[in-house]
Structures are given as C-alpha cells and as structure tokens.
Amino acid sequence: MLTVADVKCYHCGFVSGEVSLEDGKPLRASSFKPATTCAKSDHLRAGRLRCCRCGGPVYLDDVRTVRPQPVVSIEEARPRRGRPRRSETLARAS
C-alpha cells in the first residue's frame, strides 16, 4: 500500500506537489513529484522541502492510501481468439 499526500504551503496555500510513501518506510525515503507549475530546483532549499511559489514552510494535506495497480503485459491483456484446443478442454475437465 502507498500513502499519498499533497505538499501544501502554510503561507500561501499553494500545492507544490505530491509525496508518495510506502508503508513502513520513513518519510525521508518518500518520493516527491513537483507540480507542473514548479521548476524542479525550487522545491528543495537548504535540504528542506519548501513552497516553490513563496518559499514558505509546507505541510502534508489530503493524506490518502492508494493501492498500487498491477502491471499487465499486452499479451496477458489480449483475449484469446477462437475455440480452445481439444487437449486444453480435456485437461480442464479432469
């Protein structure tokens, strides 16, 4: 399970991005995805996460738990066409 939260500024209320964290891991091991309006270097100042608009302190808002989606290959997702082979139907019956 993943925990996902918005990174929001105390001063201006701007959402600078999103943090995703795996269960049981420390917050420092989380991954930060900046918002599309933020430059990549604006969010990290002096080793701390800051607002990319005003440089103010941030907090985690709208914390939610997300179940990761399984990865499915194209071959597995494609339906099989036609009638199954006779050997397959006999194997299923027994």
Residue pairs with C-beta under 8 A, 6 or more apart in sequence:
1 22
1 23
1 65
1 66
1 67
1 68
2 20
2 21
2 22
2 23
2 65
2 66
2 67
2 68
3 20
3 21
3 22
3 23
3 63
3 64
3 65
3 66
4 18
4 19
4 20
4 21
4 63
4 64
4 65
4 66
5 18
5 19
5 21
5 60
5 61
5 62
5 63
5 64
6 15
6 17
6 18
6 19
6 60
6 61
6 62
7 15
7 16
7 17
7 18
7 19
7 32
7 43
7 49
7 58
7 59
7 60
7 61
8 14
8 15
8 16
8 58
8 59
8 60
8 61
9 15
9 16
9 51
9 53
9 54
9 56
9 57
9 58
10 56
10 57
10 58
10 59
11 51
11 54
11 56
11 57
12 51
12 53
12 54
12 56
14 51
14 52
14 53
14 54
15 35
15 61
16 34
16 35
16 38
16 43
16 49
16 50
16 51
16 52
16 53
16 58
17 32
17 33
17 34
17 35
17 38
17 43
17 52
18 32
18 33
18 35
19 27
19 30
19 31
19 32
19 33
19 60
20 30
20 31
20 33
20 66
21 27
21 29
21 30
21 31
22 29
32 43
32 49
34 40
34 42
34 43
34 52
35 52
37 52
38 52
38 53
39 52
42 52
43 49
43 50
43 51
43 52
44 50
45 55
49 58
50 56
50 57
50 58
51 57
51 58
